[in-house]
Structures are given as C-alpha cells and as structure tokens.
Amino acid sequence: MLLSARNRIEGVVKAVEKGEVASTVKIEVAKPVTITAMITKEAVEELGLKEGDKVEAVIKATEVLVSKD
C-alpha cells in the first residue's frame, strides 16, 4: 500500500470499542520507533537541535489513519 503520510508506525490492535458513531482502536506499537518530523530551520536553530539530543516528539493531528493490508 502506498501512502503519503510520513509517520507510519506498525502495531497490533489490542482493543476495539464501538460507539454509536465512532469507534476507538487501541494499537500497541513496537519499540524502537522512529518518527519523522518536518520543522523549520528557524525552529532547529532556536532549539539548538543536534544528533544525540534527547527530545520529545509531540504529535498534533486532527486525524490518525489506520491501514491494513
């Protein structure tokens, strides 16, 4: 399957809670996981980011897509 999303994390469905309109799917992901983030050059410089720094990835999304082969 081809998909343009950069942050694709494989996992296993651990629970499905079906509601009247929407459902919640809990996905257990394996470690290690690499997340790709595209940020501005200015942000990199302001944060002083360099290889080996410990950071936290905060994902803000209006959608999380689930795919299955």
C-alpha positions in Angstrom: 0.0 0.0 0.0 1.3 3.4 -0.9 0.5 6.3 1.4 2.0 9.8 1.6 1.9 10.0 5.4 5.5 10.3 6.9 4.8 9.0 10.4 3.8 5.3 9.9 4.1 3.2 13.0 3.3 -0.6 12.8 1.4 -2.2 15.6 -1.2 -4.7 16.7 -4.8 -4.0 17.6 -5.3 -4.6 21.3 -8.9 -3.3 21.7 -11.8 -2.1 19.7 -14.5 -0.1 21.4 -17.5 0.5 19.1 -19.7 3.5 19.7 -22.9 4.7 18.1 -21.0 6.9 15.6 -17.3 6.4 16.2 -15.0 3.6 17.4 -11.8 3.7 19.4 -9.0 1.4 18.3 -6.1 0.8 20.6 -2.9 -0.1 18.8 0.2 -1.4 20.6 3.4 -0.3 18.8 6.8 -2.0 19.0 10.0 -0.2 20.1 12.1 1.3 18.8 10.1 3.6 16.6 11.4 6.4 14.5 9.2 9.4 13.9 10.0 11.8 11.1 9.2 15.5 11.7 9.5 18.3 9.3 10.1 21.6 11.1 11.5 25.0 10.1 15.2 25.8 10.0 14.5 28.5 12.5 13.0 26.1 15.0 16.0 23.8 14.7 18.3 26.7 15.4 16.2 28.1 18.3 16.1 24.6 19.9 19.8 24.1 19.2 19.0 20.6 17.9 21.8 18.2 17.1 22.3 14.5 16.7 22.2 12.7 20.1 20.0 15.2 21.9 17.1 13.8 24.0 13.8 15.3 22.8 10.1 14.6 22.9 8.0 14.3 19.8 4.6 15.9 20.2 2.2 15.0 17.5 -0.7 17.3 16.8 -3.1 15.8 14.4 -6.8 16.1 13.5 -6.7 12.6 12.1 -4.9 9.4 12.7 -5.4 7.0 9.8 -5.3 3.2 10.2 -4.4 0.9 7.3 -4.5 -2.8 7.0 -3.0 -4.9 4.1 
